[in-house]
Amino acid sequence: MNELRVVATAGHVDHGKSSLIVRLTGMDPDRWEEEKRRGLTIDLGYAWCELPSGREAGFVDVPGHERFIANMLAGVGPVRLILFVVAANEGWRRQSEEHLAILDVLGMAGGVVALTKRDLVDEEALDLAEEEIRERIEGTSLSGAPIVRVSAETGEGLDDLRAALDDLLGDAPPPAHERARLFIDRVFTIAGAGTVVTGTLGGDRLAVGDQVELYPRGKTARIRSLQTHRRNEDHADPVTRVAANLVGTGRQDLARGDVVGAPGSWWPTTVFDGVLRPVRGLPHPITSRGAFKIYAGASETDARLRIFGGTRLEAGQEAFVRITTTRPLVVDVFDRFVLRESGRQETVGGGSVLDPAPPRRAGPAPQDRLARRAAAARGDLPAILADERGAVRASEAITLTGSAAGVPQAGDWLLRDGLLESVSTAVTAHLDAFHQEHPLEEGEPFASARRALAASLRPFTGPPDASLVEAVLDRLAEDGLITRTSTSIALSSHRPPDRESDPVVQRLVSAIASDPAQPPSIKDLESQGIGRDAIDAAARAGLVVRVAPDLVFIPALIERAEAIVTAAGSAGITVSAFREALGTSRKYALPILEWFDQRGVTRREGDQRFPRSDRSGPAPSGP
């Protein structure tokens, strides 16, 4: 495929834009019978030609009449190269000024000015017209653009215009490597083929066979075929005019302003924050009270405006704003938009999108947040997003910024810079305190340790998502800070002492062993200074057996008790007989038998206990 670029026309009505495209390309961009009958461009037209270098230039021809400004905006919105047309016999007119104001706020990458109808005036008039144009475009995005005198009628100057356009395309910056967006400006049906959409492709390539999503509607389709300049292509690269034949959707599912892109790659929004600048020379302020229309890409929708830090914006100023729309838009950070006031029916400003998914509450200082975004490079956006939110899913960061690179991660979460260090410090302090207070424990119970980690996240993220807590726990374990089991969490450096040699545990075992069949209760043990931590630790180590909340025995006593039950065989044994055989009282005998019942050692029938015949091995001694 040859190198392709797209150029949009602009300029006042009847200044010869369409006639010039016809002479350059041999194609009439006016498609409608009414356009041909009236000699007036109403909707967008398309044509292309090969330039002297071999490059192909695609043209989007836009209407110049003020009544069709919405169509003009749909054509120039996705395009960054301009062929600006001014007729020598009429000079600068109202729509010349409005079109230039629109191009200026859209931030054109370059342009060429065609001074048309040169055959209708003399050289002195041409000189005056060119001088006026230079004055008008000074300080705008077209400042310094070449001005080429040309006549579509005689062909004079056409070669110079082709050369200037060739230079324009050659000097244009390469397309940014971003997510694919086909900005739809036309939808129609072809018999036997189905639904076809056309538009300007930006970002990444599209290919035949791709599954795509139709934004903002959320429907999916497959690309059956692609054409660029009526040539069938296996793929289409940015920035080109593309016709895509879609399978799995109908014409009724699509409209001008929709976007074709990869599934899940975009986040349609009805609220975005940005920076707004009035057009040059605006004679009145922009206020929050007006009714507006917003234009972004090929889309048009009604909008409300909130000006941060004030209620009005004068010409020459700029402000951060929040724009709320009635129809979802598919916008990216740094996308340009145009704002028109509905009541006055005039273009009043434009600017750049800074946050396509802002916080619902702007907060006390939204200007600081947006100023940081305005000064950022695209590669900084994932880190900025994570910093704003504390933590954000990587998939969401990719949808909102196009990337998740260069940011600390925990599982599928991007983390604010410094968050992991702060949480690590808090968790270390919390677990260290637990280990100091409970030295015999393997670790803190999982639920309470998890709550402590969630509390350390809260200052950064607000109430944290459960999956974020799990991801940070996993990251701390991967980093070697903690060890985790299904029941507990501990610092990796924690080493519980040998329980058998622990003085408190030794006192516990000695106290119970002094009268194995009638040991002191846990309450009694606590009164002797033997804490529940030591009792629990000894039980987990198998040094004692806990048969009831307030009773522990040495394992040898439990083994002897089980042997008594087993020896009774099919004759069974009563509580009284078991008590006498064990040499204890009912206070101790009954809890042991009930513990045996729970663990399947015995089977109770009335007052009798029988050993279970389907068991083998001793009773488990766990707590």
LINZI-V49256 format. One record per residue. N is the residue number from 1. RES is the residue in three letters. PHI is phi in whole degrees, 0 to 359 (999 if undefined). PSI is psi as a letter, one per 20 degrees, with the letter a starting at -180 (none if undefined). OMEGA is omega as a letter, one per 20 degrees, with the letter a starting at -180 (999 if undefined). Layout:
{{N;RES;PHI;PSI;OMEGA} {N;RES;PHI;PSI;OMEGA}}
This chain:
{{1;MET;999;p;r} {2;ASN;295;q;r} {3;GLU;295;p;a} {4;LEU;240;q;r} {5;ARG;216;q;r} {6;VAL;243;p;r} {7;VAL;237;p;r} {8;ALA;256;q;r} {9;THR;272;r;r} {10;ALA;202;q;r} {11;GLY;142;r;a} {12;HIS;294;q;r} {13;VAL;300;q;r} {14;ASP;67;k;r} {15;HIS;265;j;r} {16;GLY;97;k;a} {17;LYS;296;g;a} {18;SER;294;h;r} {19;SER;298;h;r} {20;LEU;293;g;r} {21;ILE;296;h;r} {22;VAL;300;g;a} {23;ARG;290;h;a} {24;LEU;286;h;a} {25;THR;246;i;a} {26;GLY;77;j;a} {27;MET;238;q;r} {28;ASP;269;o;a} {29;PRO;285;i;r} {30;ASP;285;o;a} {31;ARG;262;h;a} {32;TRP;265;q;r} {33;GLU;301;h;a} {34;GLU;296;h;r} {35;GLU;296;g;a} {36;LYS;291;h;a} {37;ARG;291;g;a} {38;ARG;270;i;a} {39;GLY;64;k;a} {40;LEU;222;p;r} {41;THR;288;p;a} {42;ILE;252;g;a} {43;ASP;240;a;a} {44;LEU;289;q;r} {45;GLY;234;r;a} {46;TYR;223;q;r} {47;ALA;201;r;a} {48;TRP;201;r;r} {49;CYS;203;r;r} {50;GLU;260;p;a} {51;LEU;266;r;a} {52;PRO;307;h;a} {53;SER;284;i;a} {54;GLY;99;i;r} {55;ARG;294;q;r} {56;GLU;257;p;r} {57;ALA;245;p;r} {58;GLY;264;q;a} {59;PHE;241;p;r} {60;VAL;252;o;a} {61;ASP;268;p;a} {62;VAL;250;q;r} {63;PRO;290;q;r} {64;GLY;260;i;a} {65;HIS;288;q;a} {66;GLU;298;h;r} {67;ARG;292;h;a} {68;PHE;247;k;a} {69;ILE;297;h;r} {70;ALA;297;h;r} {71;ASN;293;h;r} {72;MET;300;g;a} {73;LEU;295;h;r} {74;ALA;296;h;a} {75;GLY;281;g;a} {76;VAL;273;i;a} {77;GLY;309;g;a} {78;PRO;273;i;a} {79;VAL;253;q;a} {80;ARG;238;j;r} {81;LEU;238;p;a} {82;ILE;230;p;r} {83;LEU;252;o;a} {84;PHE;265;p;a} {85;VAL;246;p;r} {86;VAL;228;p;a} {87;ALA;279;p;a} {88;ALA;295;h;a} {89;ASN;278;i;r} {90;GLU;244;h;r} {91;GLY;75;a;a} {92;TRP;287;p;a} {93;ARG;234;a;a} {94;ARG;303;g;a} {95;GLN;286;h;r} {96;SER;300;g;a} {97;GLU;294;g;a} {98;GLU;293;g;r} {99;HIS;297;g;r} {100;LEU;295;h;r} {101;ALA;299;g;r} {102;ILE;295;g;a} {103;LEU;298;h;a} {104;ASP;294;g;a} {105;VAL;285;h;r} {106;LEU;282;i;r} {107;GLY;72;m;a} {108;MET;295;q;r} {109;ALA;277;i;r} {110;GLY;166;r;a} {111;GLY;195;r;r} {112;VAL;232;p;r} {113;VAL;258;p;r} {114;ALA;259;o;r} {115;LEU;270;n;a} {116;THR;272;r;r} {117;LYS;60;k;r} {118;ARG;296;h;r} {119;ASP;288;i;a} {120;LEU;263;i;a} {121;VAL;225;r;r} {122;ASP;272;r;a} {123;GLU;297;h;a} {124;GLU;297;g;r} {125;ALA;293;h;r} {126;LEU;297;g;r} {127;ASP;298;g;a} {128;LEU;295;g;a} {129;ALA;295;g;r} {130;GLU;293;h;r} {131;GLU;297;g;r} {132;GLU;297;g;a} {133;ILE;299;g;a} {134;ARG;300;h;r} {135;GLU;294;g;a} {136;ARG;292;h;a} {137;ILE;268;i;r} {138;GLU;299;p;r} {139;GLY;80;j;r} {140;THR;249;a;r} {141;SER;292;i;r} {142;LEU;260;j;a} {143;SER;302;p;a} {144;GLY;83;j;r} {145;ALA;294;q;r} {146;PRO;295;q;r} {147;ILE;248;o;a} {148;VAL;248;p;r} {149;ARG;278;p;a} {150;VAL;209;q;r} {151;SER;228;o;r} {152;ALA;289;h;a} {153;GLU;287;g;a} {154;THR;261;i;a} {155;GLY;88;i;a} {156;GLU;295;p;r} {157;GLY;85;i;a} {158;LEU;296;h;r} {159;ASP;296;h;r} {160;ASP;296;h;r} {161;LEU;293;g;r} {162;ARG;299;g;r} {163;ALA;295;g;r} {164;ALA;295;h;r} {165;LEU;294;h;r} {166;ASP;299;g;r} {167;ASP;297;h;r} {168;LEU;301;g;a} {169;LEU;292;h;a} {170;GLY;293;h;a} {171;ASP;270;i;a} {172;ALA;294;q;r} {173;PRO;297;q;r} {174;PRO;296;q;r} {175;PRO;300;p;r} {176;ALA;293;q;r} {177;HIS;279;n;a} {178;GLU;229;a;r} {179;ARG;286;q;a} {180;ALA;293;p;r} {181;ARG;217;o;r} {182;LEU;261;o;a} {183;PHE;280;o;a} {184;ILE;284;p;r} {185;ASP;239;i;r} {186;ARG;204;p;r} {187;VAL;227;p;r} {188;PHE;206;r;a} {189;THR;238;p;r} {190;ILE;246;p;r} {191;ALA;302;p;r} {192;GLY;85;i;a} {193;ALA;244;h;r} {194;GLY;105;b;a} {195;THR;279;p;r} {196;VAL;234;p;r} {197;VAL;240;q;r} {198;THR;236;q;r} {199;GLY;175;a;r} {200;THR;262;p;a} {201;LEU;267;p;r} {202;GLY;236;r;r} {203;GLY;86;d;a} {204;ASP;255;r;a} {205;ARG;278;q;r} {206;LEU;243;q;a} {207;ALA;225;q;r} {208;VAL;300;p;a} {209;GLY;95;i;r} {210;ASP;296;p;r} {211;GLN;278;p;a} {212;VAL;230;r;r} {213;GLU;249;q;r} {214;LEU;257;o;a} {215;TYR;264;q;j} {216;PRO;269;j;a} {217;ARG;285;h;r} {218;GLY;84;j;r} {219;LYS;282;q;r} {220;THR;243;q;a} {221;ALA;206;r;r} {222;ARG;235;q;r} {223;ILE;278;o;r} {224;ARG;280;g;a} {225;SER;205;q;r} {226;LEU;229;q;r} {227;GLN;226;q;r} {228;THR;229;p;a} {229;HIS;54;l;r} {230;ARG;66;j;r} {231;ARG;257;p;r} {232;ASN;290;p;a} {233;GLU;228;q;r} {234;ASP;286;h;r} {235;HIS;210;r;r} {236;ALA;234;p;a} {237;ASP;254;q;r} {238;PRO;284;q;i} {239;VAL;262;o;a} {240;THR;220;r;r} {241;ARG;276;p;a} {242;VAL;228;p;r} {243;ALA;247;p;a} {244;ALA;240;p;r} {245;ASN;271;o;a} {246;LEU;253;p;r} {247;VAL;252;p;r} {248;GLY;100;j;r} {249;THR;212;q;r} {250;GLY;244;r;a} {251;ARG;301;h;a} {252;GLN;292;i;a} {253;ASP;273;i;a} {254;LEU;226;q;r} {255;ALA;204;r;r} {256;ARG;304;p;a} {257;GLY;101;i;r} {258;ASP;289;r;a} {259;VAL;228;p;r} {260;VAL;257;p;r} {261;GLY;205;r;r} {262;ALA;293;q;a} {263;PRO;303;p;r} {264;GLY;72;j;a} {265;SER;268;i;a} {266;TRP;228;q;a} {267;TRP;237;n;r} {268;PRO;303;p;a} {269;THR;223;q;r} {270;THR;249;j;r} {271;VAL;220;p;r} {272;PHE;216;q;r} {273;ASP;256;q;a} {274;GLY;199;a;r} {275;VAL;246;p;a} {276;LEU;239;p;r} {277;ARG;233;p;r} {278;PRO;294;q;r} {279;VAL;294;q;a} {280;ARG;295;q;r} {281;GLY;74;j;r} {282;LEU;299;p;a} {283;PRO;280;i;a} {284;HIS;216;q;a} {285;PRO;285;q;r} {286;ILE;272;p;r} {287;THR;239;r;r} {288;SER;288;i;a} {289;ARG;277;i;a} {290;GLY;287;r;r} {291;ALA;260;p;a} {292;PHE;231;r;r} {293;LYS;238;p;r} {294;ILE;248;p;r} {295;TYR;236;p;r} {296;ALA;217;p;a} {297;GLY;61;c;r} {298;ALA;256;j;a} {299;SER;261;q;r} {300;GLU;225;p;r} {301;THR;204;q;r} {302;ASP;291;q;a} {303;ALA;209;q;r} {304;ARG;247;q;a} {305;LEU;236;p;r} {306;ARG;236;p;a} {307;ILE;262;o;a} {308;PHE;288;p;r} {309;GLY;82;j;a} {310;GLY;177;a;a} {311;THR;235;i;a} {312;ARG;214;q;a} {313;LEU;222;o;a} {314;GLU;269;q;r} {315;ALA;304;p;a} {316;GLY;90;i;r} {317;GLN;258;r;r} {318;GLU;214;q;a} {319;ALA;210;q;r} {320;PHE;277;p;a} {321;VAL;222;r;r} {322;ARG;243;p;a} {323;ILE;243;p;r} {324;THR;246;p;a} {325;THR;247;q;r} {326;THR;273;i;a} {327;ARG;231;p;r} {328;PRO;299;p;r} {329;LEU;246;q;r} {330;VAL;251;n;a} {331;VAL;237;q;r} {332;ASP;244;q;r} {333;VAL;301;p;a} {334;PHE;80;i;r} {335;ASP;300;q;r} {336;ARG;268;q;r} {337;PHE;219;r;r} {338;VAL;238;p;r} {339;LEU;244;p;r} {340;ARG;241;q;r} {341;GLU;272;p;a} {342;SER;293;g;a} {343;GLY;295;g;a} {344;ARG;277;i;a} {345;GLN;52;l;r} {346;GLU;218;q;r} {347;THR;284;p;a} {348;VAL;248;i;a} {349;GLY;182;a;r} {350;GLY;186;r;a} {351;GLY;178;b;a} {352;SER;234;q;r} {353;VAL;287;p;r} {354;LEU;245;h;r} {355;ASP;214;o;a} {356;PRO;282;i;r} {357;ALA;218;m;a} {358;PRO;286;r;r} {359;PRO;298;q;a} {360;ARG;301;g;r} {361;ARG;262;p;a} {362;ALA;294;h;a} {363;GLY;85;r;a} {364;PRO;285;h;a} {365;ALA;222;m;r} {366;PRO;295;h;a} {367;GLN;297;h;r} {368;ASP;295;g;r} {369;ARG;299;g;a} {370;LEU;284;h;r} {371;ALA;297;h;r} {372;ARG;297;g;r} {373;ARG;295;g;a} {374;ALA;297;h;a} {375;ALA;271;i;a} {376;ALA;276;q;r} {377;ALA;273;q;a} {378;ARG;302;h;a} {379;GLY;294;i;r} {380;ASP;277;i;a} {381;LEU;297;g;r} {382;PRO;301;g;r} {383;ALA;293;h;r} {384;ILE;294;g;r} {385;LEU;299;g;r} {386;ALA;296;h;r} {387;ASP;294;h;a} {388;GLU;294;h;a} {389;ARG;262;i;a} {390;GLY;88;g;r} {391;ALA;204;q;a} {392;VAL;212;q;r} {393;ARG;298;q;r} {394;ALA;301;h;a} {395;SER;297;h;r} {396;GLU;289;h;r} {397;ALA;298;h;r} {398;ILE;295;g;r} {399;THR;294;h;a} {400;LEU;270;h;a} {401;THR;232;i;a} {402;GLY;90;i;a} {403;SER;202;r;r} {404;ALA;226;k;a} {405;ALA;277;q;r} {406;GLY;76;k;a} {407;VAL;233;p;r} {408;PRO;303;q;a} {409;GLN;233;q;r} {410;ALA;226;o;a} {411;GLY;61;c;a} {412;ASP;269;j;a} {413;TRP;247;p;r} {414;LEU;270;p;a} {415;LEU;245;q;r} {416;ARG;302;q;r} {417;ASP;302;p;r} {418;GLY;92;i;a} {419;LEU;297;g;a} {420;LEU;297;h;r} {421;GLU;295;g;a} {422;SER;295;g;r} {423;VAL;294;g;r} {424;SER;300;g;r} {425;THR;297;g;a} {426;ALA;295;g;a} {427;VAL;293;g;r} {428;THR;300;g;r} {429;ALA;296;g;a} {430;HIS;295;g;a} {431;LEU;291;h;r} {432;ASP;298;g;r} {433;ALA;296;h;r} {434;PHE;297;g;a} {435;HIS;295;h;r} {436;GLN;296;g;a} {437;GLU;280;h;a} {438;HIS;230;m;a} {439;PRO;296;h;a} {440;LEU;276;i;a} {441;GLU;283;q;r} {442;GLU;297;h;a} {443;GLY;185;r;r} {444;GLU;284;q;r} {445;PRO;309;p;a} {446;PHE;305;g;a} {447;ALA;297;g;a} {448;SER;288;h;r} {449;ALA;294;h;r} {450;ARG;295;h;r} {451;ARG;297;h;r} {452;ALA;295;g;r} {453;LEU;294;g;r} {454;ALA;300;h;r} {455;ALA;295;h;r} {456;SER;287;h;r} {457;LEU;278;h;a} {458;ARG;306;g;r} {459;PRO;299;h;a} {460;PHE;268;h;a} {461;THR;242;i;a} {462;GLY;74;a;r} {463;PRO;306;o;a} {464;PRO;282;q;r} {465;ASP;296;q;a} {466;ALA;302;h;a} {467;SER;290;h;r} {468;LEU;293;g;r} {469;VAL;300;g;r} {470;GLU;297;g;a} {471;ALA;295;h;r} {472;VAL;291;h;r} {473;LEU;302;g;r} {474;ASP;298;g;a} {475;ARG;295;g;r} {476;LEU;296;h;r} {477;ALA;292;g;r} {478;GLU;298;h;a} {479;ASP;282;i;r} {480;GLY;83;j;a} {481;LEU;281;h;a} {482;ILE;231;r;r} {483;THR;240;q;a} {484;ARG;227;q;r} {485;THR;238;a;r} {486;SER;291;i;a} {487;THR;239;i;a} {488;SER;209;r;r} {489;ILE;226;p;a} {490;ALA;218;q;r} {491;LEU;295;q;r} {492;SER;299;h;a} {493;SER;280;i;a} {494;HIS;286;p;r} {495;ARG;231;o;r} {496;PRO;300;q;r} {497;PRO;294;q;r} {498;ASP;299;o;a} {499;ARG;296;h;a} {500;GLU;294;h;a} {501;SER;264;i;r} {502;ASP;291;p;a} {503;PRO;302;h;a} {504;VAL;292;g;r} {505;VAL;294;h;r} {506;GLN;299;g;r} {507;ARG;297;h;r} {508;LEU;298;g;a} {509;VAL;298;g;r} {510;SER;296;g;a} {511;ALA;295;h;a} {512;ILE;284;g;a} {513;ALA;290;i;a} {514;SER;296;h;r} {515;ASP;211;m;a} {516;PRO;303;h;a} {517;ALA;277;i;r} {518;GLN;220;m;a} {519;PRO;287;r;r} {520;PRO;294;q;r} {521;SER;288;r;r} {522;ILE;299;h;r} {523;LYS;298;g;r} {524;ASP;294;g;r} {525;LEU;297;g;r} {526;GLU;296;h;r} {527;SER;293;i;r} {528;GLN;269;j;r} {529;GLY;88;j;r} {530;ILE;261;o;a} {531;GLY;282;r;r} {532;ARG;295;h;r} {533;ASP;302;g;a} {534;ALA;294;h;r} {535;ILE;295;g;r} {536;ASP;297;g;a} {537;ALA;297;g;r} {538;ALA;295;h;r} {539;ALA;294;g;r} {540;ARG;295;h;r} {541;ALA;278;i;r} {542;GLY;80;j;r} {543;LEU;281;h;r} {544;VAL;222;r;r} {545;VAL;239;p;a} {546;ARG;264;o;a} {547;VAL;256;i;r} {548;ALA;206;r;a} {549;PRO;307;h;a} {550;ASP;242;j;a} {551;LEU;225;p;r} {552;VAL;230;q;r} {553;PHE;228;r;r} {554;ILE;284;q;a} {555;PRO;304;h;a} {556;ALA;299;h;r} {557;LEU;294;g;r} {558;ILE;294;h;r} {559;GLU;296;g;r} {560;ARG;295;h;r} {561;ALA;295;h;r} {562;GLU;291;h;r} {563;ALA;296;h;r} {564;ILE;297;g;r} {565;VAL;296;g;a} {566;THR;297;h;a} {567;ALA;294;h;a} {568;ALA;293;h;r} {569;GLY;59;b;a} {570;SER;287;i;r} {571;ALA;286;h;r} {572;GLY;76;r;a} {573;ILE;212;q;r} {574;THR;268;r;r} {575;VAL;299;g;a} {576;SER;297;g;a} {577;ALA;294;g;r} {578;PHE;297;g;r} {579;ARG;300;g;a} {580;GLU;293;g;a} {581;ALA;295;h;a} {582;LEU;275;i;r} {583;GLY;75;l;a} {584;THR;224;a;r} {585;SER;254;r;r} {586;ARG;300;h;r} {587;LYS;305;h;a} {588;TYR;257;h;a} {589;ALA;294;g;a} {590;LEU;296;g;r} {591;PRO;300;h;r} {592;ILE;294;g;r} {593;LEU;297;g;r} {594;GLU;296;h;r} {595;TRP;296;h;r} {596;PHE;298;g;r} {597;ASP;301;g;a} {598;GLN;296;h;a} {599;ARG;263;j;r} {600;GLY;78;j;r} {601;VAL;284;h;a} {602;THR;234;r;r} {603;ARG;233;p;a} {604;ARG;265;p;r} {605;GLU;225;o;a} {606;GLY;66;c;r} {607;ASP;268;i;a} {608;GLN;261;q;r} {609;ARG;244;p;r} {610;PHE;236;q;r} {611;PRO;292;q;r} {612;ARG;284;p;a} {613;SER;285;i;a} {614;ASP;268;j;r} {615;ARG;259;q;r} {616;SER;220;q;a} {617;GLY;89;r;a} {618;PRO;287;r;r} {619;ALA;295;q;r} {620;PRO;298;q;a} {621;SER;256;j;a} {622;GLY;294;r;a} {623;PRO;291;none;999}}
